[in-house]
Structures are given as C-alpha cells and as structure tokens.
Amino acid sequence: MSDKSHDELMAPDGAVNPIDTDYQVGQDNIALKIGPFGLDIHNRVFVVSGSMIALFVVVTLLFRNSVGPMFSELRNTLTSQMDWFFIGAGNLFVLLCLILVVSPLGKVRLGGTEAKPDYTYVGWFSMLFAAGMGIGLMFYGVSEPLSHYAASLGGVVDANGLRTDWAPLGGAFNDAAAAKDLGMAATIYHWGLHPWAIYALLALSLALFSFNKGLPLTMRSVFYPVFGERIWGWPGHIIDITAVVATLFGLATSLGFGASQAAAGLNFLFGIPNGTPTQIVLIIGITGLALSSVVAGLDAGVKRLSEFNMLMATLLMVFVIIVGPTLSIFSSLVSNMGAYFDNLPALSMPFGREDANYSQGWTAFYWAWWMSWSPFVGMFIARVSRGRTVREFIICVLLIPTSVCVLWMTTFGTTAIEQLQGGYRSVVDAELPLQLFTMLDGLPLASITSLIGIILVVVFFVTSSDSGSLVIDTISAGGKVDAPVPQRIFWCSFVGLVAISLLLGGGLSSLQAMVVSTGLPFCIVLLMCAFSLVKGLMSEPRK
C-alpha cells in the first residue's frame, strides 16, 4: 500500500454519524517558506510547545550541575504523593476497555460500517508493538523479573516502623518458588493489561473522532463532546500543547534508556567506553537513521523496520527458549499467569499500600511513563487501525500484546532467575542496562545473540523516534497528516536533542522525573477522554 493513502485521511465507507462543524483542517495554520523548505504549522501549538521545550533544553544545559538533584526530588515527590491517582486511573482504563469488548458498542467499525482494514494483521501487530514497548522490553526484560524476585526473596525489611525493602506486597522471605511467582506477577502487572489499556483507550478515541466523526487527527478532536466548538480555541490548544510536550519527554526518556543499554552492550562486546559521551554519540547516530526513515514515510520506513524488528525479536526469544531452561519456561507461563491474576487485586490497589517502594518507585513511575507515551502510541495506532471494529481493536491492542509481553518476560525472566539460582551471580550483580547481555553471556553463542540484542535496541530506538516524530508533527500541524517533510525532520532532531540534554542534566533520574511530571497532567486528559469515547461510540451506527 502506498504512503499516499495516509497523507490524506480517507472518507468514511458506509454509515457514520459525523460531527457537524465549520472547522477546516489547517485553517489556523501558517504556511512559511524558508529557503527551499516549506512549513505548514499550527501557529499557537507549534510555537508554544516548541518554545517551552527549547527553553527547557537551554536551562538544563546551562545549569546541569543543579538540575540533576532537582529532577530526582521532583520524581520522588510526584510518585509518593500521586501514586494513588495513577494506579486508580489505570484500573479505570482497564475496566472500560473490557466493558467495551463485551458491550454492543464493540460492533462499531472505525471508518464506517463498510470500511476495510488498511493493513494485514502481521503489519498491524508489528507496528503497534514496535511503537508501544520495544525499547522497554529490551531494557527491563531481564532486570525487572530479577529485581522483583530478589526483593521478594529478601522479604520485608523494617527500619523504625517504615519498610525500606523494594519487595512487592509482603514479599516471600526465603521461599524461592513463591518469590519467583510474586516477582513475575509484579512484572506482568507492569507490562500487561494496564499499559495497553492506556494505549487502547486513547488510540480508539482518536480513530473514532477522526475516521467516523470527520474531525482532524489530533488530540483536541477527542474532546468535542466536552468542549464543543471551543476545542478550536485555547482549550484545544492547551490539550494539543500538553500532548506534544508529554509525547516528546516520554519519547526522550525511552530513547535515553535505549542509548544507555546499547552503550552497555557495546562495552560488553567490544570494550567501547560506557559513559555519557558514548550514549550521546549513539543518540546522534540513531537519530540520523530515524531521519532517513522519516523521509521514507510510514509504509516504506516505520512499517518495514517494525516488521524486521519483530522478526529479530522473535528469533532471539525462540533461541533463548531452546537453549535456556525450556521446560521451566513453558511451565512458568501457566504459573506466572495464575500468580498474576491471583495478585492483581492487591497489586492494583490504590490505597493502603505498605509496599511503598514498589508501588511508588515502580508502578507510579510506569503508569506516568505509559500515559506520557499515550499520545504518541495512541495516535500512531489510530492511524494504522482504520477498518477494525471496536471489539477487534481492543482484543488485538489489549489482549494480544499483553500475551506477547507475558511470553517475553517469562522467557527472559525465568532464564535469568534460574541462572541466579544455579549460582551464576553475574546476572544479578551487573548494572541494569547490562543485565540482558550478562544473561545472554550465560548461554551458547553469546557474542552473536548480544550483537542481535544491540541491533534490536537500535532499531526499536529508530522506529520509536520515527513514529513519534510523525505524531508530534501531526499534532503541531493542526491535525494535517500531509505536513511538509522538513517539519518531521525538525521534530525528530528535537527529540534527540532533548534526550541528550536530559542525559547531561542528570542521567536517567532526570529522564524519569520529566516523564512523571508530564504524565500527571496527561492522566487528567485521559480521564476526560474516557467520557468522550463512550459518548462518541453511543452515537455511532452499528452494522
């Protein structure tokens, strides 16, 4: 399918209930000509969001010695004071998605009652998965199950009436089997239904109001049931500006994690110094690759890279299953899912938690991260999901990726835990970005699989930066999906610059602080989005 089909949103096929508005896509835009380059930008969204981000970059670089501690304190304050809000909102999004699957609203088709899907299932899954969690799975696939297992095994540690351990719930002191089940349940909780429900909610809303209601593919369109025609004014500007800032910082955080892991892998394999300069060089190089993909377009760039990465990731996972503890991996799949559902009510409880380090330091941070990423992933998924029914959409976006995440975490987490139980302590003693490569070093063909791991991190990095730039460009162009290519190049370069400035301003702690701070206001946006989605679906015809 040519990229032209995505340059202009297609008219509905079959019956829909469009919103009657006089607004024309791009009517508030400014068209500029700078040398040979043309620009087509929404005057307020582009200028305000770009200026805010640019000011942040300048301040971070000028005061790099003082902003690091400030970022760390900001993250600790937000996660400790607002953890109940993030966890409670995440629960609401999961419940809403599950209700839509079984309700009559699940029959609504995105793009009209006669619309046909633009992509095959393989291409569709590859793109939504690569955009949604690629870098995160590579970074945390070994380290998180291992961390929760070790903390659970150590049990509760009390100091002056306060818990200082990082064990989820009550831990499992000196019980290896129970600690493994609890550790894997805590991991699956972070990578299963809840994050994908956040993505599915926003993606479904964007697709509905664009493909069925005839509004621009931008965040403000979702809130027409709330604000009416005012979404074309400052209420809508603020929503889109928030989406641009949240997306960019969420994307920069993930790119920072990817760069740190790729640098650790290069040091592990080839002895290349592992430090901030190496990470900066990686960000610059991979941003350059992303730029070439941006120029190529959605089908020629992101789609092909996503399919390549899914193939490579599948091969790596199958290799680990074959040469690792195969029987234990397959048996753990069943026990891990059982442990997940057994512990889900306690893990998702917003109030009265005694495991503050886990619920605040892990869960609240993750939920803020997913929410800050949701405009990017949601809009990208929406853009490639025309022709699917609501029921098909939620099942495929919520349940299938969750299953893949469970399989991935079980494969790499079980292998690492059994290596540790067998006396291979290097896997737990290694720094977090290096634990994947240390685990692979305990298996045959370590040099080859570690190199594949680095390639996967790099290509996931490229697809995230590429698709994220496309989304930010669409929002800052007032919903126009055929904005000039130089604008995509600008945002792709800007993402790399922000990732570099955050690394210089305090490393991963500053990246984590910014994702939490942008995730908080966007959590409020998502709660409003849930109301708009239900109201919009209720007015749609169903075949």
C-alpha positions in Angstrom: 0.0 0.0 0.0 1.5 3.4 -1.0 2.2 6.1 1.6 -0.3 8.4 -0.2 -3.2 6.7 1.5 -2.0 8.1 4.8 -1.2 11.6 3.6 -4.9 12.4 3.5 -7.4 10.8 5.8 -9.8 8.7 3.8 -13.5 9.5 3.7 -15.8 7.0 5.7 -17.0 3.9 4.0 -20.6 3.2 4.9 -22.7 4.7 7.6 -21.2 7.0 10.3 -22.5 9.8 12.5 -20.2 12.8 11.7 -19.9 15.9 13.8 -21.3 19.0 12.1 -18.6 21.7 12.3 -17.4 24.5 10.1 -13.8 24.0 11.1 -11.5 23.1 8.3 -8.3 21.1 8.9 -5.3 23.5 8.9 -7.4 26.7 8.8 -5.3 28.2 11.7 -2.0 27.1 10.2 0.7 29.3 8.9 2.4 28.4 5.7 6.1 29.5 5.5 8.9 29.2 3.0 12.4 29.1 4.5 14.8 28.8 1.6 13.9 25.6 -0.2 11.9 24.3 2.7 8.2 24.7 3.2 6.5 24.7 6.6 2.8 24.3 7.5 2.4 24.7 11.2 -0.4 25.5 13.7 0.7 28.9 14.8 -0.1 28.5 18.5 0.6 24.8 19.2 3.9 24.7 17.3 5.2 28.0 18.7 4.2 27.5 22.3 5.2 23.8 22.6 8.4 24.3 20.7 9.4 27.3 22.8 8.6 25.5 26.1 10.8 22.6 25.1 13.6 24.7 23.7 13.6 26.8 27.0 13.8 23.6 29.0 16.8 22.3 26.9 18.7 25.6 27.3 18.1 25.8 31.1 19.1 22.1 31.5 22.3 22.6 29.6 23.2 25.9 31.4 22.5 24.6 34.9 23.4 21.0 34.5 25.1 20.7 37.9 22.0 21.8 39.8 19.1 20.4 37.8 20.0 16.7 38.4 19.2 16.8 42.1 16.1 18.9 41.4 14.9 16.3 38.9 15.4 13.5 41.4 13.4 15.3 44.0 10.6 16.1 41.6 10.2 12.5 40.7 10.2 11.3 44.3 7.6 13.9 45.3 5.2 13.2 42.4 5.4 9.4 42.7 5.0 9.4 46.5 2.1 11.9 46.6 0.2 11.0 43.4 0.7 7.2 43.3 -3.0 6.5 44.2 -4.1 8.8 41.3 -2.0 7.0 38.7 -2.9 3.5 40.0 -6.6 4.3 40.3 -6.8 5.8 36.8 -5.0 2.8 35.3 -7.6 0.5 36.9 -10.4 2.5 35.4 -9.0 2.3 31.9 -8.7 -1.5 32.0 -12.3 -1.8 33.2 -13.6 0.5 30.5 -11.8 -1.5 27.7 -13.1 -4.8 29.0 -16.6 -3.4 29.2 -16.4 -2.2 25.6 -15.3 -5.6 24.3 -18.5 -7.3 25.6 -20.9 -4.4 25.1 -22.9 -3.7 21.9 -20.6 -0.7 21.3 -17.9 -3.3 20.3 -19.7 -3.6 16.9 -18.9 0.0 15.8 -16.4 -0.1 12.9 -13.7 2.5 12.6 -14.1 4.3 9.3 -17.7 3.4 8.7 -19.8 0.3 8.6 -18.3 -0.9 5.3 -14.6 0.1 6.0 -11.9 -2.4 5.3 -8.6 -2.7 7.2 -5.6 -0.9 5.7 -3.1 -3.4 6.9 -2.8 -7.1 7.4 -2.6 -8.4 11.0 1.2 -9.0 10.7 1.9 -5.5 9.6 -0.5 -4.1 12.1 0.8 -6.0 15.1 4.4 -5.2 14.2 3.9 -1.5 14.0 1.8 -1.2 17.2 4.1 -3.4 19.2 7.4 -1.8 18.0 6.0 1.7 18.7 4.4 0.7 22.1 7.1 -1.1 24.1 10.1 -2.2 22.1 12.8 -0.4 23.9 11.2 -1.1 27.3 11.0 -4.8 26.8 14.7 -4.9 25.8 15.7 -2.8 28.8 13.6 -4.4 31.5 13.1 -8.0 30.1 15.8 -9.4 32.4 16.3 -6.8 35.0 12.7 -6.3 36.3 11.8 -10.0 36.9 15.2 -10.5 38.5 14.8 -7.3 40.7 11.3 -8.3 42.0 12.4 -11.9 42.6 15.5 -10.9 44.6 13.5 -8.3 46.6 10.7 -10.8 47.3 13.1 -13.4 48.4 14.7 -10.9 50.9 11.2 -10.3 52.4 10.1 -7.3 54.4 12.9 -5.1 55.9 11.7 -2.7 58.6 13.5 0.3 59.9 11.9 2.4 62.6 8.5 1.3 61.6 9.0 2.0 57.9 9.6 -0.5 55.1 12.9 0.0 53.3 12.7 -3.0 51.0 11.5 -3.0 47.4 9.5 -6.2 47.6 6.0 -6.2 46.0 3.2 -6.7 48.5 4.5 -8.7 51.5 7.4 -10.4 49.8 8.2 -14.1 50.1 11.0 -14.4 52.6 13.4 -17.4 51.9 10.7 -19.1 49.7 12.3 -19.3 46.2 9.2 -20.7 44.4 6.9 -18.1 45.9 9.4 -15.3 45.3 9.6 -16.3 41.7 5.8 -16.3 41.3 5.4 -13.0 43.0 8.3 -11.4 41.1 6.9 -12.5 37.8 3.3 -11.4 38.7 4.6 -8.0 39.7 6.5 -7.8 36.3 3.5 -8.8 34.2 1.3 -6.3 36.1 3.6 -3.5 34.7 3.7 -4.8 31.1 0.3 -6.4 30.7 -3.3 -5.2 30.6 -2.9 -1.8 32.3 -0.3 -0.1 29.9 -2.0 -1.5 26.8 -5.4 -0.3 28.1 -4.0 3.2 28.4 -2.8 3.0 24.8 -6.0 1.4 23.5 -8.3 4.0 25.2 -6.6 6.9 23.5 -6.0 5.2 20.2 -9.6 4.2 19.9 -10.8 7.7 20.8 -8.5 9.3 18.2 -9.6 6.8 15.5 -13.3 7.2 16.2 -13.3 11.1 16.1 -11.1 11.2 13.1 -12.4 8.3 10.9 -16.0 8.4 11.9 -16.7 11.9 13.2 -14.7 13.6 10.5 -12.5 15.7 12.8 -8.7 16.3 12.4 -6.4 13.5 13.7 -5.3 15.4 16.7 -5.8 15.3 20.5 -8.3 18.2 20.7 -10.8 16.4 18.4 -11.4 13.7 21.1 -12.8 16.4 23.5 -15.6 17.7 21.2 -18.3 16.1 23.4 -16.8 18.0 26.4 -16.0 21.5 24.9 -17.9 21.6 21.6 -16.7 24.3 19.2 -14.3 25.6 21.9 -11.8 22.9 21.0 -10.7 25.1 18.1 -9.7 27.8 20.6 -7.5 27.8 23.6 -9.0 24.8 25.4 -8.0 22.7 22.3 -4.6 24.5 22.0 -3.8 23.6 25.6 -4.7 19.9 25.1 -2.5 19.7 21.9 0.4 21.5 23.6 0.2 19.1 26.6 0.2 16.2 24.1 3.2 17.5 22.3 5.2 18.1 25.5 4.2 14.8 27.1 5.0 12.8 23.9 8.3 14.4 23.5 9.5 13.9 27.0 8.1 10.3 27.1 9.9 9.6 23.9 13.1 11.1 25.1 13.0 9.0 28.2 12.7 5.8 26.3 15.5 6.9 23.9 17.7 7.6 26.9 17.1 4.1 28.2 17.8 2.6 24.8 21.1 4.6 24.4 22.3 3.5 27.9 21.6 -0.2 27.1 23.2 0.0 23.6 26.3 1.6 25.1 26.4 -1.1 27.8 26.2 -3.8 25.1 29.0 -2.2 23.0 31.2 -2.0 26.1 30.4 -5.6 26.9 31.2 -6.9 23.4 33.9 -4.6 22.1 35.2 -2.7 25.2 34.0 0.7 23.9 33.9 3.1 26.9 30.5 3.1 28.5 29.6 6.6 29.5 27.6 9.7 28.7 29.8 10.6 25.6 29.1 7.1 24.1 25.4 7.5 24.8 25.3 10.9 23.1 27.1 9.6 20.0 24.6 6.7 19.9 21.6 9.2 20.2 23.1 11.3 17.4 23.7 8.3 15.1 20.4 6.7 15.7 18.6 10.0 15.3 20.2 10.2 11.9 18.9 6.8 11.0 15.4 7.8 12.2 15.6 10.9 10.0 16.1 8.7 6.9 13.1 6.6 7.9 11.1 9.8 8.5 11.8 10.9 4.9 10.9 7.4 3.6 7.4 7.7 5.1 5.1 5.4 7.1 4.9 2.3 4.8 8.5 2.4 3.5 10.0 3.4 6.8 8.3 2.5 10.1 6.4 -0.5 8.7 9.4 -2.2 7.2 11.6 -1.5 10.2 8.9 -2.7 12.6 8.4 -6.0 10.7 12.2 -6.5 10.7 12.4 -5.9 14.4 9.6 -8.3 15.2 11.3 -11.0 13.2 14.6 -10.4 15.0 13.0 -10.2 18.4 11.1 -13.4 17.8 14.3 -15.2 16.7 16.1 -14.1 19.8 13.2 -15.2 22.1 12.9 -18.6 20.4 16.7 -19.1 20.7 16.6 -18.4 24.5 13.6 -20.8 24.8 15.5 -23.5 23.0 18.9 -23.2 24.7 17.6 -22.0 28.0 15.5 -23.8 30.6 12.9 -24.8 28.1 10.6 -26.9 30.3 10.8 -24.4 33.1 9.9 -21.5 30.7 6.8 -23.3 29.4 5.6 -24.5 32.9 6.2 -20.9 34.2 3.9 -19.5 31.6 1.0 -21.2 33.3 2.1 -20.5 36.9 3.0 -16.9 36.1 -0.4 -16.1 34.6 -2.0 -17.8 37.6 0.1 -15.7 40.0 -0.7 -12.6 38.1 -4.4 -12.9 38.4 -4.1 -14.1 42.0 -2.1 -11.0 43.0 -3.8 -8.5 40.6 -6.3 -7.1 43.1 -3.6 -6.4 45.7 -1.1 -5.1 43.1 -3.7 -2.7 41.7 -5.0 -1.4 45.0 -4.5 2.4 45.0 -4.8 2.9 48.8 -3.4 1.5 52.0 -0.2 0.1 50.4 2.6 -0.9 52.7 5.0 -1.7 49.8 5.6 2.0 49.1 8.9 1.5 47.3 7.3 -0.9 44.8 4.0 0.9 44.3 5.6 4.4 44.1 9.1 3.7 42.7 7.9 1.1 40.1 4.2 1.3 39.5 3.5 5.0 39.7 6.6 5.7 37.5 5.5 3.2 34.9 1.9 4.4 34.8 3.1 8.0 34.3 5.5 6.8 31.6 2.8 5.0 29.7 0.5 8.0 30.0 3.1 10.4 28.7 3.7 8.0 25.8 0.0 7.5 25.1 -0.5 10.5 22.7 2.4 9.2 20.6 1.5 5.5 20.7 -2.3 6.1 20.6 -2.2 8.4 17.6 0.2 6.0 15.8 -2.1 3.0 16.5 -5.1 5.0 15.5 -3.5 6.0 12.2 -2.9 2.4 11.2 -6.2 0.9 12.6 -8.9 2.1 10.2 -11.3 -0.6 9.2 -11.3 -2.5 12.5 -14.3 -2.9 14.8 -14.1 -1.6 18.4 -14.2 -5.2 19.7 -11.5 -6.4 17.3 -9.4 -3.3 18.0 -9.5 -3.8 21.8 -8.9 -7.5 21.7 -5.9 -7.0 19.4 -4.5 -3.9 21.0 -5.1 -5.1 24.6 -5.0 -8.8 24.9 -2.6 -10.0 22.2 0.2 -7.6 23.0 -0.3 -8.5 26.7 0.2 -12.1 25.8 3.3 -11.4 23.9 4.7 -9.3 26.8 3.9 -12.2 29.2 5.8 -14.7 26.9 8.8 -12.3 26.6 9.1 -11.6 30.3 8.6 -15.2 31.2 11.3 -16.3 28.7 14.0 -13.8 29.7 13.0 -13.5 33.4 12.8 -17.3 34.1 16.1 -17.8 32.3 17.8 -15.1 34.4 16.2 -16.3 37.7 17.3 -19.9 37.1 20.8 -18.8 36.2 20.9 -17.0 39.6 19.5 -20.0 41.4 22.2 -22.1 39.7 25.0 -19.9 41.1 25.5 -17.5 38.2 25.6 -14.3 40.2 27.0 -12.1 37.4 23.4 -11.7 36.0 22.2 -10.0 39.2 25.5 -8.2 40.0 25.6 -6.4 36.6 24.3 -2.9 36.2 20.7 -2.7 35.0 21.4 -1.8 31.3 23.9 -4.7 31.1 21.8 -7.5 32.6 20.3 -8.6 29.3 23.8 -9.1 27.9 25.1 -10.8 31.0 22.1 -13.2 30.9 22.9 -14.0 27.2 26.6 -14.5 28.2 25.5 -17.5 30.2 24.0 -19.1 27.1 25.7 -20.5 24.0 26.6 -18.2 21.1 26.7 -15.2 23.4 28.6 -12.9 21.1 26.1 -13.4 18.3 23.0 -13.0 20.5 24.4 -10.0 22.3 25.0 -8.3 18.9 21.4 -9.1 17.9 20.3 -7.5 21.2 22.2 -4.3 20.3 20.7 -4.3 16.8 17.2 -4.7 18.3 17.7 -1.8 20.8 18.9 0.4 17.9 16.1 -0.4 15.5 13.5 -0.1 18.3 15.1 3.3 19.0 14.7 4.2 15.3 11.1 3.1 15.0 10.1 4.9 18.2 11.9 8.2 17.2 10.5 7.9 13.7 6.8 7.2 14.5 7.0 9.6 17.5 8.1 12.4 15.2 5.3 11.7 12.7 2.8 12.0 15.6 4.2 15.2 17.1 4.3 16.7 13.6 0.7 15.9 13.0 -0.4 17.5 16.3 1.7 20.6 15.8 0.3 20.9 12.2 -3.3 21.1 13.4 -4.1 17.6 12.5 -2.7 17.6 9.0 -1.1 14.3 8.2 0.4 15.6 4.9 2.6 18.3 6.5 5.9 19.0 4.8 8.7 16.6 5.5 11.1 19.3 6.9 8.7 19.5 9.9 9.1 15.8 10.6 12.9 16.3 10.4 12.7 19.2 12.9 10.8 17.2 15.5 12.9 14.0 15.0 16.1 16.1 15.6 14.4 17.9 18.5 13.7 14.6 20.3 17.3 13.6 20.1 18.4 17.0 21.4 16.1 16.7 24.4 17.3 13.2 25.2 20.9 14.4 25.1 20.1 17.5 27.3 18.4 15.3 29.9 21.3 12.9 30.0 23.7 15.8 30.5 21.4 17.3 33.1 21.2 14.3 35.4 21.2 11.0 33.6 18.3 8.5 33.9 16.9 10.2 37.0 16.2 13.4 35.1 14.6 11.4 32.3 12.4 9.6 34.8 11.5 12.9 36.5 10.3 14.5 33.3 8.2 11.5 32.2 6.4 11.6 35.6 5.8 15.3 35.5 4.3 15.2 32.0 2.4 12.1 32.8 0.4 13.7 35.6 -1.4 16.3 33.6 -2.0 13.9 30.8 -3.6 11.4 33.2 -6.3 14.1 33.7 -6.6 14.4 29.9 -7.1 10.6 29.6 -9.8 10.6 32.2 -11.7 13.2 30.2 -11.0 11.2 27.1 -12.8 8.1 28.6 -16.0 10.1 28.9 -15.7 11.4 25.3 -15.1 8.0 23.9 -18.2 6.4 25.4 -20.4 9.3 24.4 -19.0 9.2 20.8 -19.5 5.5 20.5 -23.1 5.6 21.6 -24.0 7.9 18.7 -22.4 5.6 16.0 -24.4 3.2 13.8 -23.6 -0.4 14.1 -23.8 -2.9 11.3 
